Amino acid sequence: MSKKIPKTLQELNLVDRFLFDEAMEIPRVYETVVEILLEKELHFLDEVQTEKELRVSPGLRSIRLDVVSMDEYREIYYTEMQKENTYNLPKRSRYYQGQLDVSLLSPGEVDFNRLNDTCMILVAPFDIFGKGLYRYTFEGRCLECPELSIGDGATRIFINTKGTNREAFSKEFLDFMEYITNSTDEVADNSDSERIRFIHTSVQAIRQAEQMGVKYMQKWEERVYDRLEGREEGRAEGRAEGRAEGHSCGTAVTLVKNVQNLMKNLNISLEEACAAVEVTTAQYQESCELAERLSPHH
């Protein structure tokens, strides 16, 4: 992994998580952003939490919520900026919804109607569903009776900044779609929206604050060290397991799992993962074929 910082703080756009999280910590900015995304008036309570971690049990996977706040009707809004397509976002949103729901009831609470309504918003500069829409809104609907909603108070919304159905949205919404990925003076000034210019003023203040520059550097360094440390641990474990197992049938399965886990957990290429466990890509492919042939389901 390169140690070169890809962007300076001044070059970040709202689509970049650091700038997004810092801007959304300002309650009025977060409220304004959600109002534009949903095209409705809201009134949030003052508290905004960013990078909130939830773990319902020590043995379960934790989740980190980008930005969370609550409106005057106690509906909870969770918003996440997702710059890269990980091809698991619908399932991930389901897991996040479950974790969030579990955290909303106190131990011993028997009345499930006390669950807050929730609105989960994921913003991305790509089209997850491939239908060309700027906004996809999901609620529980009955297949046999489509006009019937389950009414459980859970809504999941996916925003695609690259949508094509412009006629369905206001100019302010469309201007904001451009601003998310190109958060510049020019884009803000060319918009007629006072709300977008207000957001841009806050973004500029963050970019120019000296302490934010230090915080950005620290965040970047932490991620570099975490990933490098994780890779070294993964390589050591992979080498140890690979050498101990040899190339038997059992090893084929182990090798395939090790390589795939390294690729997934460390976000590295097949070539890098194979090098970490000291095998060639050809040996990996042979192990895949062997594991498949000897699978009990084959």
C-alpha positions as CSV (number, residue, x, y, z in Angstrom):
1,M,0.0,0.0,0.0
2,S,1.3,3.4,-0.9
3,K,2.2,5.8,1.9
4,K,1.4,8.8,-0.2
5,I,-1.6,10.8,0.9
6,P,-4.0,10.7,-2.1
7,K,-5.5,14.1,-1.4
8,T,-4.9,17.1,0.8
9,L,-7.6,18.2,3.2
10,Q,-8.3,21.1,0.8
11,E,-8.9,18.6,-2.1
12,L,-11.4,16.5,-0.3
13,N,-15.0,16.5,-1.5
14,L,-18.1,15.7,0.5
15,V,-18.0,12.2,-0.9
16,D,-14.8,11.6,1.1
17,R,-15.6,10.2,4.5
18,F,-13.4,12.4,6.6
19,L,-14.8,15.7,5.3
20,F,-18.4,14.2,5.4
21,D,-18.1,13.2,9.0
22,E,-16.6,16.5,10.1
23,A,-19.2,18.5,8.3
24,M,-22.1,16.4,9.6
25,E,-21.0,16.9,13.2
26,I,-22.5,20.4,12.8
27,P,-26.2,19.8,13.6
28,R,-27.6,22.4,11.2
29,V,-25.4,21.1,8.4
30,Y,-26.6,17.5,8.9
31,E,-30.2,18.6,9.1
32,T,-29.8,20.6,5.9
33,V,-28.2,17.8,4.0
34,V,-30.9,15.3,5.0
35,E,-33.6,17.8,4.1
36,I,-32.1,18.2,0.6
37,L,-31.6,14.4,0.1
38,L,-35.2,13.6,1.2
39,E,-36.8,16.8,-0.1
40,K,-38.7,17.4,3.0
41,E,-38.6,19.7,6.0
42,L,-37.1,18.3,9.2
43,H,-36.2,19.4,12.7
44,F,-33.4,17.5,14.3
45,L,-32.6,17.5,18.0
46,D,-29.2,19.2,18.7
47,E,-27.2,16.1,19.3
48,V,-25.4,14.5,16.3
49,Q,-23.1,11.5,16.7
50,T,-20.5,10.5,14.1
51,E,-18.6,7.2,13.8
52,K,-20.8,5.7,16.5
53,E,-19.9,2.1,17.2
54,L,-22.5,-0.5,18.1
55,R,-21.9,-4.0,19.3
56,V,-24.9,-5.8,20.8
57,S,-22.7,-8.7,22.1
58,P,-19.0,-9.2,22.5
59,G,-19.2,-12.2,20.2
60,L,-20.9,-10.4,17.4
61,R,-19.5,-8.2,14.7
62,S,-19.7,-4.5,15.6
63,I,-20.8,-1.8,13.2
64,R,-19.8,1.8,12.8
65,L,-22.5,4.3,12.0
66,D,-21.2,7.4,10.1
67,V,-23.8,10.0,11.3
68,V,-26.8,9.5,13.6
69,S,-29.4,12.0,14.8
70,M,-33.0,12.1,15.9
71,D,-35.8,14.4,14.8
72,E,-38.5,16.0,16.9
73,Y,-40.8,12.9,16.5
74,R,-38.0,10.6,17.8
75,E,-37.3,9.1,14.4
76,I,-33.7,8.2,14.0
77,Y,-31.8,9.1,10.9
78,Y,-28.6,7.3,10.1
79,T,-26.6,8.5,7.1
80,E,-23.5,6.9,5.5
81,M,-21.3,8.2,2.7
82,Q,-20.0,5.2,0.6
83,K,-17.4,6.2,-1.9
84,E,-16.4,2.7,-3.2
85,N,-18.8,0.0,-4.3
86,T,-18.1,-3.1,-2.1
87,Y,-20.9,-5.0,-3.9
88,N,-22.5,-6.0,-0.5
89,L,-24.3,-2.8,0.4
90,P,-27.9,-4.1,0.4
91,K,-27.0,-7.0,2.7
92,R,-24.8,-4.7,4.8
93,S,-27.7,-2.2,5.2
94,R,-29.8,-5.1,6.4
95,Y,-27.2,-6.1,9.1
96,Y,-26.8,-2.5,10.1
97,Q,-30.6,-2.1,10.4
98,G,-30.7,-5.2,12.7
99,Q,-27.9,-4.0,14.9
100,L,-29.5,-0.5,15.1
101,D,-32.9,-1.9,16.1
102,V,-31.5,-4.1,18.8
103,S,-29.8,-1.1,20.4
104,L,-33.1,0.9,20.6
105,L,-34.8,-1.2,23.3
106,S,-33.7,-1.3,26.9
107,P,-33.1,-4.8,28.4
108,G,-36.4,-6.2,29.7
109,E,-38.5,-4.0,27.5
110,V,-41.6,-6.0,26.3
111,D,-43.4,-3.4,24.1
112,F,-41.9,-3.6,20.6
113,N,-44.0,-0.6,19.7
114,R,-41.5,1.5,21.6
115,L,-39.0,0.9,18.8
116,N,-38.2,4.3,17.2
117,D,-38.9,4.7,13.5
118,T,-35.7,4.7,11.5
119,C,-34.5,6.1,8.2
120,M,-31.2,4.7,7.0
121,I,-29.7,6.7,4.1
122,L,-26.7,5.5,2.1
123,V,-25.2,8.1,-0.4
124,A,-22.9,6.8,-3.2
125,P,-21.4,8.1,-6.4
126,F,-22.6,5.0,-8.3
127,D,-25.8,3.1,-9.0
128,I,-26.2,0.1,-6.8
129,F,-29.3,-1.2,-8.5
130,G,-28.6,-0.2,-12.1
131,K,-32.0,1.4,-12.8
132,G,-30.7,5.0,-13.3
133,L,-32.6,6.5,-10.4
134,Y,-31.2,9.2,-8.1
135,R,-33.1,7.8,-5.1
136,Y,-34.3,4.3,-4.2
137,T,-36.6,4.1,-1.2
138,F,-37.3,0.7,0.4
139,E,-40.1,-0.1,2.9
140,G,-41.7,-3.5,3.7
141,R,-44.4,-4.1,1.1
142,C,-46.7,-7.1,0.5
143,L,-46.1,-8.9,-2.8
144,E,-49.7,-10.0,-3.0
145,C,-51.0,-6.6,-2.1
146,P,-48.4,-4.0,-3.2
147,E,-50.3,-1.1,-1.7
148,L,-50.1,-2.7,1.7
149,S,-47.1,-1.6,3.8
150,I,-46.0,-3.6,6.8
151,G,-45.8,-0.4,8.8
152,D,-42.8,-1.3,10.9
153,G,-41.3,2.1,10.8
154,A,-38.1,1.1,9.0
155,T,-37.0,2.8,5.8
156,R,-33.8,2.3,3.8
157,I,-32.9,4.9,1.2
158,F,-30.0,4.6,-1.3
159,I,-28.9,7.9,-3.1
160,N,-27.1,7.6,-6.4
161,T,-25.4,10.9,-7.3
162,K,-25.1,9.7,-10.9
163,G,-28.8,9.2,-11.6
164,T,-30.5,10.1,-14.8
165,N,-34.2,10.8,-13.9
166,R,-33.6,14.5,-13.5
167,E,-37.2,15.4,-14.2
168,A,-38.3,13.8,-10.9
169,F,-36.2,16.1,-8.7
170,S,-35.8,19.8,-7.8
171,K,-32.9,21.8,-9.1
172,E,-31.5,22.1,-5.6
173,F,-31.4,18.3,-5.3
174,L,-29.6,18.0,-8.6
175,D,-27.2,20.7,-7.8
176,F,-26.4,19.0,-4.5
177,M,-25.8,15.7,-6.3
178,E,-23.0,17.5,-8.3
179,Y,-21.7,19.2,-5.1
180,I,-21.3,15.9,-3.3
181,T,-18.5,14.7,-5.7
182,N,-17.2,18.2,-6.6
183,S,-17.4,20.3,-3.5
184,T,-15.9,23.5,-5.1
185,D,-16.5,27.2,-5.0
186,E,-17.6,27.1,-8.6
187,V,-20.3,24.4,-8.1
188,A,-21.6,26.1,-4.9
189,D,-21.7,29.6,-6.6
190,N,-23.5,28.3,-9.7
191,S,-26.3,27.0,-7.5
192,D,-29.3,29.1,-6.7
193,S,-29.6,27.2,-3.4
194,E,-28.9,29.2,-0.2
195,R,-28.7,25.9,1.6
196,I,-26.0,24.5,-0.6
197,R,-24.0,27.7,-0.1
198,F,-24.5,27.3,3.6
199,I,-23.1,23.8,3.5
200,H,-20.2,24.9,1.4
201,T,-19.3,27.7,3.9
202,S,-19.1,25.0,6.6
203,V,-17.0,22.8,4.4
204,Q,-14.6,25.6,3.7
205,A,-14.3,26.4,7.4
206,I,-13.3,22.8,8.0
207,R,-10.8,22.8,5.2
208,Q,-9.1,26.0,6.5
209,A,-9.0,25.0,10.2
210,E,-5.5,24.2,11.2
211,Q,-6.6,21.6,13.8
212,M,-8.6,19.8,11.1
213,G,-5.4,19.4,9.0
214,V,-3.7,17.8,12.0
215,K,-6.7,15.5,12.7
216,Y,-6.8,14.5,9.0
217,M,-3.1,13.6,9.0
218,Q,-3.6,11.6,12.2
219,K,-6.6,9.7,10.8
220,W,-4.7,8.8,7.7
221,E,-1.6,7.7,9.6
222,E,-3.8,5.5,11.9
223,R,-5.3,3.8,8.9
224,V,-2.0,3.2,7.2
225,Y,-0.5,1.6,10.4
226,D,-3.6,-0.5,11.0
227,R,-3.6,-1.9,7.5
228,L,0.2,-2.5,7.4
229,E,-0.1,-4.2,10.8
230,G,-3.0,-6.3,9.6
231,R,-1.2,-7.3,6.5
232,E,1.9,-8.4,8.4
233,E,-0.2,-10.5,10.8
234,G,-2.1,-12.0,7.9
235,R,1.1,-12.9,6.0
236,A,2.7,-14.5,9.1
237,E,-0.4,-16.5,9.8
238,G,-0.8,-17.5,6.1
239,R,2.8,-18.6,5.8
240,A,2.7,-20.6,9.1
241,E,-0.5,-22.4,8.1
242,G,0.6,-23.0,4.5
243,R,3.9,-24.5,5.6
244,A,2.4,-26.6,8.3
245,E,-0.4,-28.1,6.1
246,G,1.5,-28.9,2.9
247,H,-0.5,-29.5,-0.3
248,S,-2.9,-32.2,0.7
249,C,-6.6,-32.1,0.0
250,G,-7.2,-30.5,3.4
251,T,-4.6,-27.9,2.6
252,A,-6.3,-27.0,-0.7
253,V,-9.4,-25.9,1.2
254,T,-7.3,-24.1,3.9
255,L,-5.2,-22.4,1.2
256,V,-8.3,-21.2,-0.7
257,K,-9.9,-19.9,2.5
258,N,-6.6,-18.1,3.6
259,V,-6.2,-16.4,0.3
260,Q,-9.8,-15.3,0.1
261,N,-9.8,-14.0,3.7
262,L,-6.7,-12.0,3.0
263,M,-8.2,-10.5,-0.1
264,K,-11.4,-9.6,1.8
265,N,-10.1,-8.4,5.1
266,L,-7.0,-6.5,3.8
267,N,-8.5,-5.3,0.5
268,I,-5.6,-6.6,-1.5
269,S,-5.3,-8.3,-4.9
270,L,-5.2,-12.0,-5.6
271,E,-1.5,-11.7,-6.5
272,E,-0.7,-10.0,-3.2
273,A,-2.7,-12.5,-1.1
274,C,-0.9,-15.5,-2.9
275,A,2.5,-13.9,-2.3
276,A,1.6,-13.4,1.4
277,V,1.1,-17.2,1.8
278,E,4.0,-18.0,-0.5
279,V,2.1,-19.7,-3.3
280,T,1.7,-18.7,-7.0
281,T,-1.7,-17.8,-8.5
282,A,-1.4,-21.0,-10.5
283,Q,-1.1,-23.1,-7.3
284,Y,-4.1,-21.2,-5.9
285,Q,-6.2,-22.0,-8.9
286,E,-5.1,-25.7,-8.7
287,S,-6.2,-25.7,-5.0
288,C,-9.6,-24.2,-6.0
289,E,-10.1,-26.9,-8.6
290,L,-9.0,-29.7,-6.1
291,A,-11.3,-28.3,-3.4
292,E,-14.2,-28.2,-5.8
293,R,-13.7,-31.7,-7.1
294,L,-13.5,-33.2,-3.6
295,S,-16.3,-31.2,-2.2
296,P,-19.1,-33.4,-0.8
297,H,-21.6,-31.4,-2.7
298,H,-19.8,-31.8,-6.0
